[in-house]
Amino acid sequence: MLHISDVSAGGNSRQHNGNHYGDTNNHYTNVYPPLLRLADDNIEQRETRNIALIRAAGEGQTRRVEKLLRDGADVDYQNNYGTTALHEAAFSGFEDTVRALLHAGADVNAFDEVWGVPLGLAAMKARANVVRILLASRAGVDRPAGALGTPLHAACFSDDSAVVAIMLQALNPSRITQQLARVADSVVKYLDAAGSFGNTTGITGAGSQIETPADIRRSARAQSRRTFYSPLQVTARYNRTRVIEPLLEAGAADKLISSRGRAANNPVHKAARLNHAEWLETFLRLQPQYHSFIGLDWSEGRLSSLSVAVYRHSFDCLECLLRRNASNIDAQSTDKENRSETALFAASFESNPRCLDLLIAYGANVDLPNEALGLTPIMEAARRGHVACVRSLIKAGASLSAPAVSANPYRYNALHLAAQHDHVESIKVLLEAGMDIDGTDSYGDTALMHAIYTNSCEAMGALLHAGASVSPRNSVGQTAVDIIDLVCGEEIHARFTLEQDRIMAEATTKP
């Protein structure tokens, strides 16, 4: 047996050698009861030894680990959480304890469905020296992924370039491309939970946010959506910037775009979703050709990275993308409902005036309609009552007329749409900008008629008060009064008549 530790087998655990994500070192104390003094052939005593072995390994009590092994503890025993003593020692970073366990014959590739292999845990916590020790003992870098992913996924989570470089060097050159493209099912759910072990006593010790691996399983299962992440996507998801370059140098971006020009497992979209501008800046500096591609994203559509940033209100990422290259600012992409749109249209849809103003500043076409419905950004903003966006678009010189496109055969304009959806503030802003209050669509219907069709009482009142006429007739000869008699109930009819009478009374009393 090795005798590296200077701590006695029965003494308190020593100072932990540093949690990768904590600002301070942790001090683990031996809070467990002494081993039961039972006969050597007693099953309960052997079970107690095994549990004590795992605890001692997590605390770095190397001499106690050696003594427990001499007394018959099973070096590869897995507790209820699926971890062995080697998992615990690798996670905590105690090099001498890891060596002692390996010297005693511990399975270097002991596997658990959540934790994977010890190498992955050492990589996740950026234990570079432990990683080297495990690799020297024939730990498999390309072992089947646990829920935390392959050891390479875990290394990317650590954001330690040295650990990632060690992993990449250990991969078989003929399989490195396959490993870089490999996705792990649900890896993010478990990494999110495992990352909460910021200051814990080993894997199975008590933590401030998540106390046991059982808690990790519960936390991860509460997230029902399945996720499939490659190592590069892990860096985008967690804004890990220091490991991007070694991954790209090894070819991690080689298969991001398919032969059809679409992106698969798009890390740019993931960074844009989360506003990880630092990651995006680093990636695009190294791979500028990927700044504007279209691919699968969170909404299961084919949105551009610009639109993804807009929908997620990721202003910093949007600015990064535009600063890199704004030449495709007016590209049409498709959302999950198969509606085509530009990033500016998305900003109008999403009520995102900050991103909208940025897109306008970079030269976005304010009058470009979406291909599916023929709506311009100002029409979409008015339709949804996004007054700030309406104001910005008017200030930018957006046309107030309906575009002559086949997708909008009815020639609805922004005022018609605001009236349909009862958005009074949008109506007021559009009228202040000079829209014709009695302008008609291709059927001769005015904004007042559109408000009546949809029982939009507030819009009716606002239009009447602003001077909308009830006299114009549409293509079938109906006036606004005729339409209200046909489509509205008595209550709305009475409100309409009352509003007319009130406006006429006001007009007669004016000097």
N, C-alpha and C positions, 0 to 999 in steps of 0.2 A: 504494500500500500504506500501511496505517496504521503508525505508529511510536510506539506508546504505551509499550511496555515499556522500562525502563531497563537491561535485561540484554542483553548482546551476543549475537549469534546463536550464537556458539560457546562461550559461557560456561556455568557451571553453572546449574541451574534455581533459581528463587527460592523463597522460603518459600511454602508452600501457605497459602491464606487460610482454613483451618480446616475440619476434618472435623466434620460436624454431630453425630456421635455420640461423637467422641473428646474427651477432656479437654484435649488439647494439640494444638498445630499440628504438622504434619508438615513435614519438610524433605526435598524430593526432590533427589536428586543425579543428575547426568548420568553414568550408568555404562555408556553404550552406546559401542561403538567408532566411530571417525570414518567418515564415508561413504567408500565405495570410490571411488577416482579412476579411473573408467571413461569410455569415450567416451559422448558425449551420446546416441547412438542405441542404447546397450547396454541390453537389457531388464533385466539384473540391477541396473544402476545406478538405473533408474527405480523398480524394485521396492524397492530400498534406500532411496531418497528417500521413497517413500510410507510405509514403515514408520517411518522417522525422523520424518516429519511427524506421525504419530499419537503417537509418544512425546513429541515436543517439545510438542505441544498439551496432553497430559496433564500436563506439567511446567510449563506456563505460559511457555514460552520464545517469546514473541511474535515477536521479531525473527528468531529462527531459523525459525519457522514461515513468516514472510514470505519469507525467503531461499529456503527449500526450494520454496515455491510459484513464486517467480521462476525457479528452476532446473528447473521442469517437474514437480514433484510433483503428483499428482492429488488435488485438494481433497476429493473424495468417495470416495476409495479406502477399501474395507472390508477389514480384516485377517481372519485366520482365525477371530477371535472375533466377527466381525460388526460391529465398531465402526469408526466414522470418526473423523477428527480432531475433528470437532465434538462427537461423543459424549464423547470424552475431556475436552475443554475444558469442556463443560457440566457433566460429573460433578465435575471438580476445582474448578470455580467461578472460573476465570480470565476475568474479563469482557472484558479487552482482547484476549485470545486469541480468544474467541468472536466479538468484533466483527471482528477481522482475517480470520477464516475466512469469516464471512458476507459481508464486503466482497469477498472473493475469489470469491464465488459458491457457497459451500457449500450443499448441500441442507439446508434447515432441518428438513425432515421425513424425513431419511434413516432408513430403517426396518430393524430387525433383529428376527428372531423372538423372541429372548430380551430384548434391551435396549429394544426399541421405538424411540422417537424421542428425540433429545437432550433435548427438553423434559421427558420423563419422568424422565431421570436427574438433571437439574438440580432438579426438584421433589423427588425422593426424598432428595436431600442438602440440601434447604432453601436452595438458592441463589436467593434471591428476585430479586436484581438480574439474574442470568443469565436467569431465567424471563421477566422483563420484556423483556429484549433479544430473546429468541427469539420472544415473542409479537408484539413490534413488527415482527418480520421474517416474520410470517404463519405461525408455528408453529401446528399444529392441536391444540387441546385435546382434540378428539373423534376423534383419529386411531385407527385400529385398534389394539387392544391387543397389545403384545408379551407375553411370559411374565410380565413385571413388572406387567402391567395397563396401563390407560390412564394418561396423565399425571395424571389426577385420583386414580387409585388410588395412584400413587407419591407424590403430594402428601399424601395422607392418612397414608401410612406415615411421612412426615417429621414429622408432628405440629406443623407450623408453620402457625398460623392465617393468617398473612399470605400465605403461598404458596397455601393453599387458597382464600382470599378472591380472590386474583388470578385463579386458575383459574376459579372460579365466575363472576366478572365477565366473563371472556373467552368463556364458553359462550354459544351462541345461546339466547336466552330460550325459544324455541319447542321446544328440544331438551333443556333442562336436566333435566327430569324423567326423560327417557329415559337420560341419562348417569348420573344419580344411582342409577338402578336397574340399570345395566349391570353384568353380572358378567363376570369374567375367568377363564377356565379355567386352573387350576393356578397362579394368581397367588401364592398363599401359599408354595408350594414354592420359587419363585424369589426371593421377597422374603426368606424365611428365609435363603437362601444369600447373596443380595446384601447383606443386612444384616451379614454377617460381614466385609465389607470395612471394618471399623472404622478401620484405619490402613493404607492401601494406597497404592501409587504409581499413581494413576489406575486405570482399570478393568483394564487388562492388566498392571499391575505386580504386584510380589510382596506378598502379604498374610500376616498371621500365621496365619489360619485357612483361608482359601481364596485360592489364588494366582492363578488365572486364570478367565476366563469358562467355560473348558472344565470347571474344577472345579465351577463353579456348575451346569452342565448335569448333571454326574455326580451331584452331591449331590441335585439336584432329582429326577432320574430314579429315584434310589434310593427315593424316596417314591412308592409305586405308586398311592396313593389320589388320585383327581382331586378338585379342590376348585374351587368356583365362588363367588367373593367379590365383593360390591358394594363401592363405596368406604366405605360406613358399616361394613360387616363388617370391612374392613381395620382400621378404628380399634378395633373390639372385639377383634379377634384380637391386636393388638399393644399394647393398652391406651393408645391415643393419645387423650388427653382434651381437648387444647386445640383440636382441629379439629371436635369434635362439634357445637358450637353453630352455626357457619356452615353446616355440612351440613344440620342440621335446619331452620334458617331458610330454606334453599333448597328444602326439601321432601323431604329424603332419607328421611323416615319415612312419607311419604304412602301408600306401597303395601306396607307391611310386613304388613298384615292384609288377607286376601282377603274376598270377599263372604260366605264361609262362616265367617268368624271365625277362620280359621287363619292362622298366621304363615308367611310364606315367607322363606327366607334370614334366619333369625332372629338378629339380633345379640345380643339379650339372652342367648340360649342359649350363644352363643360366649363371651361374657364370663363366664357362670356356669361353663362348662366349665373355663376357665383361671383362675378365681378373680380376675378383674380387677375388684375391688370399686370401685376408683376410677372406672373407666370406667362401671360400672353405676350408681354413685351420681350421676354427672354426667348420664348419659342419662335416668335416671328422674326426676331433678329437672326436666329439660326436657320429658320425655314420660311423665308418671306413668301414663297409661292403658295402657302396655305391660307393667306389672310382672308380671302373672300369666298372660299369654296362653299358649296351647298351640300348638305348631307343630313343624315339622320340626327335628330335632336330630341330634346326632352318632350316635345309635344307630338312626336311621331309624325311630323310633317317633314318637308324638305325646305327648311328655312335657311336663309343666309346667316352667317355669323353676326352680321349687322343687325338683322331682325331679332335674333336671339338676345343680343345685348339690350335691345330696346325693350323687348317684352319682359326681361328680368330687371329693368331699370339699372343696368350695369353701365353707368355713365363713363367710368374710367376705362372700361374695356372698349366701349364704343369709340371713345376719343383715341385710344391706341390704334384701333383698326383703321379709323379714318386718317390718322396721321401717317400710318404706314403706306396706305394707298386708298384714295377715295375714288378711283376711276370707275368702280362698280357700284357706286352709291345708289344708282337708280335701278339696279338689277331686280327683276321680279323673282320672288321665291314663293313657295307654296306652304300653307299651314296644314294642320291635320284635317281640316275640313275641305281641303283641296281648293282653297281660295288663294289666288295669286296676289301678291302685294309687294310693295317696296318697303324699305326700312322706314321711310317717312310716313307711309300709310300705317304701318304698325304703330308708330308713335302717336298718330291720331286716334287709332283704335284703342290704344292702351291708356290714353290720357297721360302722356309722358312729355310735358312741355319742355323739360330741360333737354332731353335727348332730341326732341323735335327742333329746338333752336340750334343745337349743335349740328344737326344734319343740314339745316338751312344754311348755316354759316359755311359749311363745306361744299355748298352748291347743289344740294338736292333739288330736283325738279318739283316745284310745289303744285303743278297742275297735271302731273302724270296720273291717269286713272289706273285702278287695278284692273287686270284683264278679265277677272271673273264677273264683276258686277258693274264695271264702268264708273265707279265712284272715285272722285278725287279725294285727297287728304282732307280738304276743308268740308266736303260733303260728309265724310265719315265722322269727323269731329262734331259737326252739327247734329248728325243723326244720333250720336251718343251723348250729346249735351256736354262735351268737353270744351268749356268756354275759353279756357286759357289757350288751348290749341287753336281754336277758331281765331282768337285775337292775334296770335303769332303768325298764322298763315295769312291773315288779312294784311298785317304789317309787312309781310314778305312779298306782297303783291299777288296773292293767289286769285285766280279768276273766280268770280261769283256766278258765272254762267255754267249750265250743265254741259259736259263735253259731248260732242257729237260722235258717239261710239255705239257700235251695235249691241254691246253688253248692257246699255242703258237706253232701251228703245222708248221708254216713257219720258225721257228727258227731265227727270226730277232734278231740281237744283237744291242747294244747301238749305234754303228757306223752307221748301216743301218738306224736306226730311226732318228738320227741326220741328215743324208744325205737326207732322205725323206722330212724333214721339213726345210731344208736349214739353219741349225744352224751351221755356220762356226766355231764359237769359241768352241762349244762343240766338233766338229770334231777334231780341233787342240789339245784340251786337251786329248781326247781319244787316238789320235795317239802318243802324247808325253808319254802316259802311257804304250804304247807298243801294242796297238791293231793292228791286221793284217789288213792292208789297203785293201787287196784283199780277205779277208775272205768272205765266201759265206753263204747264207741261205739254206734252204732245197731244193730250186729250182735252186741253183747254181748262184743266182744273187749276185753281189758284191755291196758295198756301192755306187760306181760310177753308177752302173746300177739303183739303187734306186733313186739316185739324178736325173737321166735322166727321169725315169718314172714320176716323179712329177714336172718336169721342174724347178728344184732347181738349178739355174744357178750359184749362189755363191758357193754352195756346190760342183758342178762339178769342178769349177775352183780350189777350195782349194784342192780337192782330186787329180786332175791332177798335180797340183803344188807339192803336197806331194809325188808323184810317183806312183799314181794308174795306173794300167795297163789296156789297152783297149783290150788286147788279150784274157783273159779268156772267155770261153763260158758257158752259163747257160745250164739248163737241156734240152732246145729245140734247142741248138746249136747256140744261138745268142751271138754276142759280143756287147760291149757297142756301137760301131759304128753302128751295125745293128739295135739296139734298137732306137738310136737317129734318124735313117732314118725312122723308123716306127711311132714313137709317137710324135716327135717334129716338130715344124714349121721351116720355113726357117731361121728366125731370131736366134732361139736358136741353130739350126744346124750350122749356120755361126759362132756364138760365140764359140761353142764347137771346131770347126775346127781352129779358130783363136787362142784359148787358147793352143791347141795342137802344133800349129806351133810356138807359142811364147816359149813354154817350150822346144821344140826341138832346137830352135835357141839359147836359153840360155845354153843348154847342150853343143852345139858345140863350143860356144865361151869360155867355161871354160878352163883354162890352164891345 
